[in-house]
Amino acid sequence: MMKSITIETEYIKLQDLLKLASLVSTGGEAKLMIAEGRAEVNGEVCTQRGKKIRPGDVVRYQNQEITVAYADQ
């Protein structure tokens, strides 16, 4: 199942997206999970917690897929 998160900025950082999507409890947990290679961006493992996620990108974390969309669309 794919979940869509609405953003009002140009992009959202990967760690912030995981928090906003309620997939992690804290920023520290997000940092650790990303550093351990547990998140994928567009099908590739991503260890950059500050990775910029924009509409069109697909993030996969713990068998959940997340996309982002701009609020005005």
mmCIF file of the N, C-alpha and C atoms, coordinates in Angstrom:
data_MODEL
# 
_entry.id   MODEL 
# 
loop_
_atom_site.group_PDB 
_atom_site.id 
_atom_site.type_symbol 
_atom_site.label_atom_id 
_atom_site.label_alt_id 
_atom_site.label_comp_id 
_atom_site.label_asym_id 
_atom_site.label_entity_id 
_atom_site.label_seq_id 
_atom_site.pdbx_PDB_ins_code 
_atom_site.Cartn_x 
_atom_site.Cartn_y 
_atom_site.Cartn_z 
_atom_site.occupancy 
_atom_site.B_iso_or_equiv 
_atom_site.pdbx_formal_charge 
_atom_site.auth_seq_id 
_atom_site.auth_comp_id 
_atom_site.auth_asym_id 
_atom_site.auth_atom_id 
_atom_site.pdbx_PDB_model_num 
ATOM 1   N N  . MET A 1 1  ? 0.842  -1.192 0.000  1.00 0.00 ? 1  MET A N  1 
ATOM 2   C CA . MET A 1 1  ? 0.000  0.000  0.000  1.00 0.00 ? 1  MET A CA 1 
ATOM 3   C C  . MET A 1 1  ? 0.878  1.242  0.000  1.00 0.00 ? 1  MET A C  1 
ATOM 4   N N  . MET A 1 2  ? 0.535  2.207  -0.833 1.00 0.00 ? 2  MET A N  1 
ATOM 5   C CA . MET A 1 2  ? 1.322  3.423  -0.927 1.00 0.00 ? 2  MET A CA 1 
ATOM 6   C C  . MET A 1 2  ? 0.625  4.544  -0.170 1.00 0.00 ? 2  MET A C  1 
ATOM 7   N N  . LYS A 1 3  ? 1.413  5.264  0.596  1.00 0.00 ? 3  LYS A N  1 
ATOM 8   C CA . LYS A 1 3  ? 0.915  6.393  1.384  1.00 0.00 ? 3  LYS A CA 1 
ATOM 9   C C  . LYS A 1 3  ? 1.456  7.668  0.757  1.00 0.00 ? 3  LYS A C  1 
ATOM 10  N N  . SER A 1 4  ? 0.624  8.694  0.625  1.00 0.00 ? 4  SER A N  1 
ATOM 11  C CA . SER A 1 4  ? 1.064  9.964  0.069  1.00 0.00 ? 4  SER A CA 1 
ATOM 12  C C  . SER A 1 4  ? 1.076  11.030 1.163  1.00 0.00 ? 4  SER A C  1 
ATOM 13  N N  . ILE A 1 5  ? 2.175  11.761 1.233  1.00 0.00 ? 5  ILE A N  1 
ATOM 14  C CA . ILE A 1 5  ? 2.336  12.839 2.211  1.00 0.00 ? 5  ILE A CA 1 
ATOM 15  C C  . ILE A 1 5  ? 2.339  14.161 1.450  1.00 0.00 ? 5  ILE A C  1 
ATOM 16  N N  . THR A 1 6  ? 1.570  15.114 1.935  1.00 0.00 ? 6  THR A N  1 
ATOM 17  C CA . THR A 1 6  ? 1.498  16.432 1.291  1.00 0.00 ? 6  THR A CA 1 
ATOM 18  C C  . THR A 1 6  ? 2.526  17.366 1.915  1.00 0.00 ? 6  THR A C  1 
ATOM 19  N N  . ILE A 1 7  ? 3.286  18.041 1.054  1.00 0.00 ? 7  ILE A N  1 
ATOM 20  C CA . ILE A 1 7  ? 4.276  19.006 1.532  1.00 0.00 ? 7  ILE A CA 1 
ATOM 21  C C  . ILE A 1 7  ? 3.985  20.374 0.923  1.00 0.00 ? 7  ILE A C  1 
ATOM 22  N N  . GLU A 1 8  ? 4.436  21.415 1.611  1.00 0.00 ? 8  GLU A N  1 
ATOM 23  C CA . GLU A 1 8  ? 4.231  22.782 1.129  1.00 0.00 ? 8  GLU A CA 1 
ATOM 24  C C  . GLU A 1 8  ? 5.541  23.444 0.733  1.00 0.00 ? 8  GLU A C  1 
ATOM 25  N N  . THR A 1 9  ? 6.620  22.677 0.787  1.00 0.00 ? 9  THR A N  1 
ATOM 26  C CA . THR A 1 9  ? 7.939  23.189 0.429  1.00 0.00 ? 9  THR A CA 1 
ATOM 27  C C  . THR A 1 9  ? 8.406  22.471 -0.837 1.00 0.00 ? 9  THR A C  1 
ATOM 28  N N  . GLU A 1 10 ? 9.548  22.889 -1.375 1.00 0.00 ? 10 GLU A N  1 
ATOM 29  C CA . GLU A 1 10 ? 10.068 22.288 -2.605 1.00 0.00 ? 10 GLU A CA 1 
ATOM 30  C C  . GLU A 1 10 ? 10.400 20.811 -2.420 1.00 0.00 ? 10 GLU A C  1 
ATOM 31  N N  . TYR A 1 11 ? 10.878 20.463 -1.232 1.00 0.00 ? 11 TYR A N  1 
ATOM 32  C CA . TYR A 1 11 ? 11.262 19.080 -0.939 1.00 0.00 ? 11 TYR A CA 1 
ATOM 33  C C  . TYR A 1 11 ? 11.138 18.837 0.555  1.00 0.00 ? 11 TYR A C  1 
ATOM 34  N N  . ILE A 1 12 ? 11.294 17.578 0.952  1.00 0.00 ? 12 ILE A N  1 
ATOM 35  C CA . ILE A 1 12 ? 11.346 17.217 2.363  1.00 0.00 ? 12 ILE A CA 1 
ATOM 36  C C  . ILE A 1 12 ? 12.522 16.267 2.540  1.00 0.00 ? 12 ILE A C  1 
ATOM 37  N N  . LYS A 1 13 ? 13.250 16.425 3.624  1.00 0.00 ? 13 LYS A N  1 
ATOM 38  C CA . LYS A 1 13 ? 14.383 15.536 3.872  1.00 0.00 ? 13 LYS A CA 1 
ATOM 39  C C  . LYS A 1 13 ? 13.856 14.158 4.263  1.00 0.00 ? 13 LYS A C  1 
ATOM 40  N N  . LEU A 1 14 ? 14.614 13.139 3.886  1.00 0.00 ? 14 LEU A N  1 
ATOM 41  C CA . LEU A 1 14 ? 14.211 11.760 4.142  1.00 0.00 ? 14 LEU A CA 1 
ATOM 42  C C  . LEU A 1 14 ? 13.879 11.523 5.609  1.00 0.00 ? 14 LEU A C  1 
ATOM 43  N N  . GLN A 1 15 ? 14.730 11.977 6.522  1.00 0.00 ? 15 GLN A N  1 
ATOM 44  C CA . GLN A 1 15 ? 14.463 11.745 7.947  1.00 0.00 ? 15 GLN A CA 1 
ATOM 45  C C  . GLN A 1 15 ? 13.167 12.407 8.388  1.00 0.00 ? 15 GLN A C  1 
ATOM 46  N N  . ASP A 1 16 ? 12.883 13.595 7.846  1.00 0.00 ? 16 ASP A N  1 
ATOM 47  C CA . ASP A 1 16 ? 11.655 14.298 8.215  1.00 0.00 ? 16 ASP A CA 1 
ATOM 48  C C  . ASP A 1 16 ? 10.423 13.603 7.632  1.00 0.00 ? 16 ASP A C  1 
ATOM 49  N N  . LEU A 1 17 ? 10.573 13.033 6.439  1.00 0.00 ? 17 LEU A N  1 
ATOM 50  C CA . LEU A 1 17 ? 9.463  12.310 5.831  1.00 0.00 ? 17 LEU A CA 1 
ATOM 51  C C  . LEU A 1 17 ? 9.089  11.085 6.664  1.00 0.00 ? 17 LEU A C  1 
ATOM 52  N N  . LEU A 1 18 ? 10.096 10.351 7.129  1.00 0.00 ? 18 LEU A N  1 
ATOM 53  C CA . LEU A 1 18 ? 9.810  9.166  7.947  1.00 0.00 ? 18 LEU A CA 1 
ATOM 54  C C  . LEU A 1 18 ? 9.080  9.554  9.233  1.00 0.00 ? 18 LEU A C  1 
ATOM 55  N N  . LYS A 1 19 ? 9.454  10.692 9.822  1.00 0.00 ? 19 LYS A N  1 
ATOM 56  C CA . LYS A 1 19 ? 8.764  11.165 11.029 1.00 0.00 ? 19 LYS A CA 1 
ATOM 57  C C  . LYS A 1 19 ? 7.342  11.609 10.702 1.00 0.00 ? 19 LYS A C  1 
ATOM 58  N N  . LEU A 1 20 ? 7.188  12.387 9.632  1.00 0.00 ? 20 LEU A N  1 
ATOM 59  C CA . LEU A 1 20 ? 5.879  12.912 9.251  1.00 0.00 ? 20 LEU A CA 1 
ATOM 60  C C  . LEU A 1 20 ? 4.912  11.780 8.895  1.00 0.00 ? 20 LEU A C  1 
ATOM 61  N N  . ALA A 1 21 ? 5.435  10.724 8.321  1.00 0.00 ? 21 ALA A N  1 
ATOM 62  C CA . ALA A 1 21 ? 4.604  9.580  7.944  1.00 0.00 ? 21 ALA A CA 1 
ATOM 63  C C  . ALA A 1 21 ? 4.349  8.647  9.131  1.00 0.00 ? 21 ALA A C  1 
ATOM 64  N N  . SER A 1 22 ? 4.853  9.016  10.306 1.00 0.00 ? 22 SER A N  1 
ATOM 65  C CA . SER A 1 22 ? 4.691  8.231  11.540 1.00 0.00 ? 22 SER A CA 1 
ATOM 66  C C  . SER A 1 22 ? 5.288  6.827  11.438 1.00 0.00 ? 22 SER A C  1 
ATOM 67  N N  . LEU A 1 23 ? 6.383  6.709  10.694 1.00 0.00 ? 23 LEU A N  1 
ATOM 68  C CA . LEU A 1 23 ? 7.068  5.419  10.573 1.00 0.00 ? 23 LEU A CA 1 
ATOM 69  C C  . LEU A 1 23 ? 8.180  5.282  11.600 1.00 0.00 ? 23 LEU A C  1 
ATOM 70  N N  . VAL A 1 24 ? 8.607  6.402  12.179 1.00 0.00 ? 24 VAL A N  1 
ATOM 71  C CA . VAL A 1 24 ? 9.568  6.415  13.284 1.00 0.00 ? 24 VAL A CA 1 
ATOM 72  C C  . VAL A 1 24 ? 9.042  7.396  14.322 1.00 0.00 ? 24 VAL A C  1 
ATOM 73  N N  . SER A 1 25 ? 9.497  7.232  15.550 1.00 0.00 ? 25 SER A N  1 
ATOM 74  C CA . SER A 1 25 ? 9.008  8.084  16.639 1.00 0.00 ? 25 SER A CA 1 
ATOM 75  C C  . SER A 1 25 ? 9.781  9.384  16.776 1.00 0.00 ? 25 SER A C  1 
ATOM 76  N N  . THR A 1 26 ? 11.093 9.314  16.512 1.00 0.00 ? 26 THR A N  1 
ATOM 77  C CA . THR A 1 26 ? 11.940 10.486 16.743 1.00 0.00 ? 26 THR A CA 1 
ATOM 78  C C  . THR A 1 26 ? 12.913 10.687 15.592 1.00 0.00 ? 26 THR A C  1 
ATOM 79  N N  . GLY A 1 27 ? 13.517 11.858 15.566 1.00 0.00 ? 27 GLY A N  1 
ATOM 80  C CA . GLY A 1 27 ? 14.558 12.132 14.587 1.00 0.00 ? 27 GLY A CA 1 
ATOM 81  C C  . GLY A 1 27 ? 15.765 11.230 14.786 1.00 0.00 ? 27 GLY A C  1 
ATOM 82  N N  . GLY A 1 28 ? 16.056 10.923 16.029 1.00 0.00 ? 28 GLY A N  1 
ATOM 83  C CA . GLY A 1 28 ? 17.172 10.035 16.334 1.00 0.00 ? 28 GLY A CA 1 
ATOM 84  C C  . GLY A 1 28 ? 16.949 8.636  15.787 1.00 0.00 ? 28 GLY A C  1 
ATOM 85  N N  . GLU A 1 29 ? 15.720 8.170  15.920 1.00 0.00 ? 29 GLU A N  1 
ATOM 86  C CA . GLU A 1 29 ? 15.388 6.846  15.378 1.00 0.00 ? 29 GLU A CA 1 
ATOM 87  C C  . GLU A 1 29 ? 15.495 6.860  13.848 1.00 0.00 ? 29 GLU A C  1 
ATOM 88  N N  . ALA A 1 30 ? 15.011 7.933  13.225 1.00 0.00 ? 30 ALA A N  1 
ATOM 89  C CA . ALA A 1 30 ? 15.104 8.061  11.765 1.00 0.00 ? 30 ALA A CA 1 
ATOM 90  C C  . ALA A 1 30 ? 16.561 8.049  11.326 1.00 0.00 ? 30 ALA A C  1 
ATOM 91  N N  . LYS A 1 31 ? 17.398 8.807  12.014 1.00 0.00 ? 31 LYS A N  1 
ATOM 92  C CA . LYS A 1 31 ? 18.824 8.877  11.691 1.00 0.00 ? 31 LYS A CA 1 
ATOM 93  C C  . LYS A 1 31 ? 19.459 7.491  11.740 1.00 0.00 ? 31 LYS A C  1 
ATOM 94  N N  . LEU A 1 32 ? 19.159 6.735  12.789 1.00 0.00 ? 32 LEU A N  1 
ATOM 95  C CA . LEU A 1 32 ? 19.725 5.405  12.956 1.00 0.00 ? 32 LEU A CA 1 
ATOM 96  C C  . LEU A 1 32 ? 19.242 4.444  11.870 1.00 0.00 ? 32 LEU A C  1 
ATOM 97  N N  . MET A 1 33 ? 17.953 4.439  11.600 1.00 0.00 ? 33 MET A N  1 
ATOM 98  C CA . MET A 1 33 ? 17.388 3.530  10.599 1.00 0.00 ? 33 MET A CA 1 
ATOM 99  C C  . MET A 1 33 ? 17.949 3.825  9.203  1.00 0.00 ? 33 MET A C  1 
ATOM 100 N N  . ILE A 1 34 ? 18.100 5.094  8.889  1.00 0.00 ? 34 ILE A N  1 
ATOM 101 C CA . ILE A 1 34 ? 18.655 5.479  7.581  1.00 0.00 ? 34 ILE A CA 1 
ATOM 102 C C  . ILE A 1 34 ? 20.122 5.092  7.510  1.00 0.00 ? 34 ILE A C  1 
ATOM 103 N N  . ALA A 1 35 ? 20.875 5.367  8.571  1.00 0.00 ? 35 ALA A N  1 
ATOM 104 C CA . ALA A 1 35 ? 22.304 5.034  8.604  1.00 0.00 ? 35 ALA A CA 1 
ATOM 105 C C  . ALA A 1 35 ? 22.523 3.528  8.446  1.00 0.00 ? 35 ALA A C  1 
ATOM 106 N N  . GLU A 1 36 ? 21.588 2.730  8.951  1.00 0.00 ? 36 GLU A N  1 
ATOM 107 C CA . GLU A 1 36 ? 21.690 1.277  8.839  1.00 0.00 ? 36 GLU A CA 1 
ATOM 108 C C  . GLU A 1 36 ? 21.245 0.763  7.474  1.00 0.00 ? 36 GLU A C  1 
ATOM 109 N N  . GLY A 1 37 ? 20.823 1.661  6.586  1.00 0.00 ? 37 GLY A N  1 
ATOM 110 C CA . GLY A 1 37 ? 20.435 1.262  5.239  1.00 0.00 ? 37 GLY A CA 1 
ATOM 111 C C  . GLY A 1 37 ? 19.055 0.635  5.146  1.00 0.00 ? 37 GLY A C  1 
ATOM 112 N N  . ARG A 1 38 ? 18.172 1.010  6.041  1.00 0.00 ? 38 ARG A N  1 
ATOM 113 C CA . ARG A 1 38 ? 16.828 0.415  6.052  1.00 0.00 ? 38 ARG A CA 1 
ATOM 114 C C  . ARG A 1 38 ? 15.815 1.152  5.174  1.00 0.00 ? 38 ARG A C  1 
ATOM 115 N N  . ALA A 1 39 ? 16.221 2.271  4.596  1.00 0.00 ? 39 ALA A N  1 
ATOM 116 C CA . ALA A 1 39 ? 15.309 3.025  3.733  1.00 0.00 ? 39 ALA A CA 1 
ATOM 117 C C  . ALA A 1 39 ? 15.798 2.970  2.288  1.00 0.00 ? 39 ALA A C  1 
ATOM 118 N N  . GLU A 1 40 ? 14.842 2.923  1.372  1.00 0.00 ? 40 GLU A N  1 
ATOM 119 C CA . GLU A 1 40 ? 15.160 2.961  -0.049 1.00 0.00 ? 40 GLU A CA 1 
ATOM 120 C C  . GLU A 1 40 ? 14.487 4.174  -0.666 1.00 0.00 ? 40 GLU A C  1 
ATOM 121 N N  . VAL A 1 41 ? 15.188 4.796  -1.598 1.00 0.00 ? 41 VAL A N  1 
ATOM 122 C CA . VAL A 1 41 ? 14.628 5.905  -2.365 1.00 0.00 ? 41 VAL A CA 1 
ATOM 123 C C  . VAL A 1 41 ? 14.730 5.507  -3.834 1.00 0.00 ? 41 VAL A C  1 
ATOM 124 N N  . ASN A 1 42 ? 13.596 5.439  -4.484 1.00 0.00 ? 42 ASN A N  1 
ATOM 125 C CA . ASN A 1 42 ? 13.525 5.048  -5.896 1.00 0.00 ? 42 ASN A CA 1 
ATOM 126 C C  . ASN A 1 42 ? 14.238 3.726  -6.156 1.00 0.00 ? 42 ASN A C  1 
ATOM 127 N N  . GLY A 1 43 ? 14.034 2.778  -5.250 1.00 0.00 ? 43 GLY A N  1 
ATOM 128 C CA . GLY A 1 43 ? 14.562 1.433  -5.435 1.00 0.00 ? 43 GLY A CA 1 
ATOM 129 C C  . GLY A 1 43 ? 16.003 1.212  -5.022 1.00 0.00 ? 43 GLY A C  1 
ATOM 130 N N  . GLU A 1 44 ? 16.664 2.233  -4.505 1.00 0.00 ? 44 GLU A N  1 
ATOM 131 C CA . GLU A 1 44 ? 18.055 2.101  -4.082 1.00 0.00 ? 44 GLU A CA 1 
ATOM 132 C C  . GLU A 1 44 ? 18.184 2.435  -2.598 1.00 0.00 ? 44 GLU A C  1 
ATOM 133 N N  . VAL A 1 45 ? 19.004 1.646  -1.892 1.00 0.00 ? 45 VAL A N  1 
ATOM 134 C CA . VAL A 1 45 ? 19.248 1.912  -0.477 1.00 0.00 ? 45 VAL A CA 1 
ATOM 135 C C  . VAL A 1 45 ? 19.843 3.306  -0.332 1.00 0.00 ? 45 VAL A C  1 
ATOM 136 N N  . CYS A 1 46 ? 19.323 4.072  0.621  1.00 0.00 ? 46 CYS A N  1 
ATOM 137 C CA . CYS A 1 46 ? 19.798 5.432  0.853  1.00 0.00 ? 46 CYS A CA 1 
ATOM 138 C C  . CYS A 1 46 ? 20.243 5.563  2.307  1.00 0.00 ? 46 CYS A C  1 
ATOM 139 N N  . THR A 1 47 ? 21.467 6.011  2.504  1.00 0.00 ? 47 THR A N  1 
ATOM 140 C CA . THR A 1 47 ? 21.984 6.218  3.865  1.00 0.00 ? 47 THR A CA 1 
ATOM 141 C C  . THR A 1 47 ? 22.175 7.701  4.166  1.00 0.00 ? 47 THR A C  1 
ATOM 142 N N  . GLN A 1 48 ? 21.630 8.563  3.328  1.00 0.00 ? 48 GLN A N  1 
ATOM 143 C CA . GLN A 1 48 ? 21.731 10.014 3.534  1.00 0.00 ? 48 GLN A CA 1 
ATOM 144 C C  . GLN A 1 48 ? 20.438 10.510 4.170  1.00 0.00 ? 48 GLN A C  1 
ATOM 145 N N  . ARG A 1 49 ? 20.492 10.843 5.452  1.00 0.00 ? 49 ARG A N  1 
ATOM 146 C CA . ARG A 1 49 ? 19.258 11.262 6.122  1.00 0.00 ? 49 ARG A CA 1 
ATOM 147 C C  . ARG A 1 49 ? 18.731 12.585 5.598  1.00 0.00 ? 49 ARG A C  1 
ATOM 148 N N  . GLY A 1 50 ? 19.614 13.398 5.020  1.00 0.00 ? 50 GLY A N  1 
ATOM 149 C CA . GLY A 1 50 ? 19.196 14.678 4.470  1.00 0.00 ? 50 GLY A CA 1 
ATOM 150 C C  . GLY A 1 50 ? 18.822 14.618 3.001  1.00 0.00 ? 50 GLY A C  1 
ATOM 151 N N  . LYS A 1 51 ? 18.686 13.414 2.453  1.00 0.00 ? 51 LYS A N  1 
ATOM 152 C CA . LYS A 1 51 ? 18.319 13.239 1.047  1.00 0.00 ? 51 LYS A CA 1 
ATOM 153 C C  . LYS A 1 51 ? 17.028 13.995 0.771  1.00 0.00 ? 51 LYS A C  1 
ATOM 154 N N  . LYS A 1 52 ? 17.032 14.796 -0.278 1.00 0.00 ? 52 LYS A N  1 
ATOM 155 C CA . LYS A 1 52 ? 15.858 15.601 -0.626 1.00 0.00 ? 52 LYS A CA 1 
ATOM 156 C C  . LYS A 1 52 ? 14.851 14.744 -1.389 1.00 0.00 ? 52 LYS A C  1 
ATOM 157 N N  . ILE A 1 53 ? 13.659 14.644 -0.844 1.00 0.00 ? 53 ILE A N  1 
ATOM 158 C CA . ILE A 1 53 ? 12.591 13.868 -1.459 1.00 0.00 ? 53 ILE A CA 1 
ATOM 159 C C  . ILE A 1 53 ? 11.596 14.847 -2.072 1.00 0.00 ? 53 ILE A C  1 
ATOM 160 N N  . ARG A 1 54 ? 11.350 14.644 -3.364 1.00 0.00 ? 54 ARG A N  1 
ATOM 161 C CA . ARG A 1 54 ? 10.441 15.522 -4.104 1.00 0.00 ? 54 ARG A CA 1 
ATOM 162 C C  . ARG A 1 54 ? 9.302  14.679 -4.697 1.00 0.00 ? 54 ARG A C  1 
ATOM 163 N N  . PRO A 1 55 ? 8.224  15.336 -5.118 1.00 0.00 ? 55 PRO A N  1 
ATOM 164 C CA . PRO A 1 55 ? 7.155  14.581 -5.784 1.00 0.00 ? 55 PRO A CA 1 
ATOM 165 C C  . PRO A 1 55 ? 7.741  13.759 -6.936 1.00 0.00 ? 55 PRO A C  1 
ATOM 166 N N  . GLY A 1 56 ? 7.277  12.532 -7.049 1.00 0.00 ? 56 GLY A N  1 
ATOM 167 C CA . GLY A 1 56 ? 7.806  11.617 -8.057 1.00 0.00 ? 56 GLY A CA 1 
ATOM 168 C C  . GLY A 1 56 ? 8.749  10.591 -7.456 1.00 0.00 ? 56 GLY A C  1 
ATOM 169 N N  . ASP A 1 57 ? 9.350  10.916 -6.307 1.00 0.00 ? 57 ASP A N  1 
ATOM 170 C CA . ASP A 1 57 ? 10.226 9.970  -5.628 1.00 0.00 ? 57 ASP A CA 1 
ATOM 171 C C  . ASP A 1 57 ? 9.360  8.974  -4.830 1.00 0.00 ? 57 ASP A C  1 
ATOM 172 N N  . VAL A 1 58 ? 9.852  7.755  -4.720 1.00 0.00 ? 58 VAL A N  1 
ATOM 173 C CA . VAL A 1 58 ? 9.161  6.729  -3.932 1.00 0.00 ? 58 VAL A CA 1 
ATOM 174 C C  . VAL A 1 58 ? 10.118 6.264  -2.844 1.00 0.00 ? 58 VAL A C  1 
ATOM 175 N N  . VAL A 1 59 ? 9.681  6.374  -1.602 1.00 0.00 ? 59 VAL A N  1 
ATOM 176 C CA . VAL A 1 59 ? 10.474 5.940  -0.456 1.00 0.00 ? 59 VAL A CA 1 
ATOM 177 C C  . VAL A 1 59 ? 9.862  4.647  0.064  1.00 0.00 ? 59 VAL A C  1 
ATOM 178 N N  . ARG A 1 60 ? 10.704 3.680  0.328  1.00 0.00 ? 60 ARG A N  1 
ATOM 179 C CA . ARG A 1 60 ? 10.248 2.398  0.892  1.00 0.00 ? 60 ARG A CA 1 
ATOM 180 C C  . ARG A 1 60 ? 10.943 2.195  2.230  1.00 0.00 ? 60 ARG A C  1 
ATOM 181 N N  . TYR A 1 61 ? 10.130 1.912  3.239  1.00 0.00 ? 61 TYR A N  1 
ATOM 182 C CA . TYR A 1 61 ? 10.652 1.695  4.580  1.00 0.00 ? 61 TYR A CA 1 
ATOM 183 C C  . TYR A 1 61 ? 9.749  0.691  5.278  1.00 0.00 ? 61 TYR A C  1 
ATOM 184 N N  . GLN A 1 62 ? 10.310 -0.388 5.754  1.00 0.00 ? 62 GLN A N  1 
ATOM 185 C CA . GLN A 1 62 ? 9.557  -1.436 6.464  1.00 0.00 ? 62 GLN A CA 1 
ATOM 186 C C  . GLN A 1 62 ? 8.291  -1.848 5.712  1.00 0.00 ? 62 GLN A C  1 
ATOM 187 N N  . ASN A 1 63 ? 8.470  -2.236 4.460  1.00 0.00 ? 63 ASN A N  1 
ATOM 188 C CA . ASN A 1 63 ? 7.369  -2.718 3.607  1.00 0.00 ? 63 ASN A CA 1 
ATOM 189 C C  . ASN A 1 63 ? 6.267  -1.690 3.370  1.00 0.00 ? 63 ASN A C  1 
ATOM 190 N N  . GLN A 1 64 ? 6.572  -0.422 3.576  1.00 0.00 ? 64 GLN A N  1 
ATOM 191 C CA . GLN A 1 64 ? 5.612  0.645  3.281  1.00 0.00 ? 64 GLN A CA 1 
ATOM 192 C C  . GLN A 1 64 ? 6.225  1.545  2.216  1.00 0.00 ? 64 GLN A C  1 
ATOM 193 N N  . GLU A 1 65 ? 5.405  1.988  1.284  1.00 0.00 ? 65 GLU A N  1 
ATOM 194 C CA . GLU A 1 65 ? 5.872  2.925  0.265  1.00 0.00 ? 65 GLU A CA 1 
ATOM 195 C C  . GLU A 1 65 ? 5.222  4.277  0.507  1.00 0.00 ? 65 GLU A C  1 
ATOM 196 N N  . ILE A 1 66 ? 6.048  5.312  0.395  1.00 0.00 ? 66 ILE A N  1 
ATOM 197 C CA . ILE A 1 66 ? 5.581  6.677  0.641  1.00 0.00 ? 66 ILE A CA 1 
ATOM 198 C C  . ILE A 1 66 ? 5.962  7.539  -0.550 1.00 0.00 ? 66 ILE A C  1 
ATOM 199 N N  . THR A 1 67 ? 5.046  8.386  -0.984 1.00 0.00 ? 67 THR A N  1 
ATOM 200 C CA . THR A 1 67 ? 5.333  9.386  -1.999 1.00 0.00 ? 67 THR A CA 1 
ATOM 201 C C  . THR A 1 67 ? 4.976  10.742 -1.411 1.00 0.00 ? 67 THR A C  1 
ATOM 202 N N  . VAL A 1 68 ? 5.430  11.787 -2.057 1.00 0.00 ? 68 VAL A N  1 
ATOM 203 C CA . VAL A 1 68 ? 5.070  13.132 -1.616 1.00 0.00 ? 68 VAL A CA 1 
ATOM 204 C C  . VAL A 1 68 ? 4.376  13.862 -2.766 1.00 0.00 ? 68 VAL A C  1 
ATOM 205 N N  . ALA A 1 69 ? 3.512  14.790 -2.402 1.00 0.00 ? 69 ALA A N  1 
ATOM 206 C CA . ALA A 1 69 ? 2.808  15.628 -3.370 1.00 0.00 ? 69 ALA A CA 1 
ATOM 207 C C  . ALA A 1 69 ? 2.772  17.047 -2.838 1.00 0.00 ? 69 ALA A C  1 
ATOM 208 N N  . TYR A 1 70 ? 2.795  18.009 -3.741 1.00 0.00 ? 70 TYR A N  1 
ATOM 209 C CA . TYR A 1 70 ? 2.698  19.396 -3.309 1.00 0.00 ? 70 TYR A CA 1 
ATOM 210 C C  . TYR A 1 70 ? 1.266  19.700 -2.894 1.00 0.00 ? 70 TYR A C  1 
ATOM 211 N N  . ALA A 1 71 ? 1.112  20.537 -1.898 1.00 0.00 ? 71 ALA A N  1 
ATOM 212 C CA . ALA A 1 71 ? -0.194 20.863 -1.333 1.00 0.00 ? 71 ALA A CA 1 
ATOM 213 C C  . ALA A 1 71 ? -1.119 21.509 -2.360 1.00 0.00 ? 71 ALA A C  1 
ATOM 214 N N  . ASP A 1 72 ? -0.578 22.262 -3.304 1.00 0.00 ? 72 ASP A N  1 
ATOM 215 C CA . ASP A 1 72 ? -1.423 22.986 -4.254 1.00 0.00 ? 72 ASP A CA 1 
ATOM 216 C C  . ASP A 1 72 ? -1.798 22.173 -5.485 1.00 0.00 ? 72 ASP A C  1 
ATOM 217 N N  . GLN A 1 73 ? -1.478 20.892 -5.497 1.00 0.00 ? 73 GLN A N  1 
ATOM 218 C CA . GLN A 1 73 ? -1.808 20.068 -6.670 1.00 0.00 ? 73 GLN A CA 1 
ATOM 219 C C  . GLN A 1 73 ? -2.929 19.118 -6.375 1.00 0.00 ? 73 GLN A C  1 
# 
